[in-house]
Amino acid sequence: MSTSAPPDATAADAGPAASDNGIAARIGAWVVLVGTAVTLVGLSWDIQWHDEVGPDTFFTLPHLLLYSGSAISGFASLAMVLIATAAQRAGRPVPILGGTPIRVFGSNLTAPLGYMIAGAGAALFLLYGLLDLEWHSIYGFDAVLNTPSHVALFLSISLTMIGSIIVFAAHRDHRSGRIGIVLAIPILITFAPITTNALNNLDLPADPTILGIVLFGPMLLILGAALLARAGAAIAIAVALGAMQAMLWWFSPWAAHTYASAIGLPLRDGLTGRAPALPAMMPMFLIVAAAAVEALFWLAHNRGFDARKIVLAAGVVTGVIVGVTFPLQLDLTHATRHIAFGDIVTITLLGIPLGLLAGFLGGRFTTMLPAVREA
């Protein structure tokens, strides 16, 4: 694998073909994002189905939505790779807005980095879907999230979502790129902690999903705010997350109940007053952490504070905020579930090292992403 040299010519110099490719790239970026959103909606529906109806088989509507989302992102990424390859073979600049063009498969294909990662994640998702089908054929009904096939699927989806962020980061100088980042970051904030279900069998001081929320929420919030480098960016990301949470809060129970009724399956007993599973795990107090990030970034910009130290401080502050408020959120949304004071203290204290790690990684990823932009 090698990185091709950045084109010297602009899209305008390259003529109408390059301009058309640039438009296609923007459309491709949004189609990839739509695919990740469809996947997230399908996952929320699937988790709600497990909670309110029971175990499922491979062939269900929530699973169909999950796989459709990955297929949408995958085919869009493949189209962008083929457009970039055609431009490169014709001797034209590669104006695809999706990251540095990478030569792959013996230099036979030219793949913008973001689309390559998103497409690889989608392809792996479909491949591991076959593993999930085999798992179901051997063990039948599936009642948990941390099976090997599910963990592999979650990691594959995460790759596609990461690729989507890279694609939009590559043209964040355009309004569509900035809007895309504001929407792509909350999708990954919601999904990333689900991968920590793989650690459920370990003896950890707190639920691994909660630890994932305390780590990934601050890290991605800081990454998005630093990428956009505009006042109000962190607030915009938190508001977008809240809007997604509200939509899924309504949709997930409605879809599970409607589908169960359509195929004649009863709901579980004792569901009254239960919050929707996935939306209730989205950090609804992230807006408080976003305000803290805005204040700290303002200090770095207007008072000349060391940006590297500010990023670490932002990680610690947001980690502690999420660590304190998320147990409160669980108490508010789960009428029958109360978090012990000792657990709140534990999660809050863990928010310090996890937040420090989040700040460090968020800063590192922010410095890495400009390197994948086209000239």
Buried (B, 14 or more C-beta within 10 A) or exposed (E): EEEBEEBEEEBEEBEEBBBEBBEBBBBBBBBBBBBBBBBBBBBBBBBBBBBBBBEBEBEBBBBEBBBBBBBBBBBBBBBBBEBBBBBBEEEBBBBBBBBBBBBBEEEEBBBBBBBBBBBBBBBBBBEBBEBBBEBBEEEEEBEEBBBEBBBBBBBBBBBBBBBBBBBBBBBBEBEBBBBBBBBBBBBBBBBBBBBBBBBEEEEEEBBBBBBBBBBBBBBBBBBBBBBBEEEEBBBBBBBBBBEBBEBBBEBBBEBBBEBBEEEEEEBEEEEEEBBBBBBBBBBBBBBBBBBBBBEBBEBBEEEEBEBEEBBBBBBBBBBBBBBBBBBEBBEEBBEEEEBEEEBBEBBBBBBBBBBBBBBBBBBEBBEEBEEBBBE
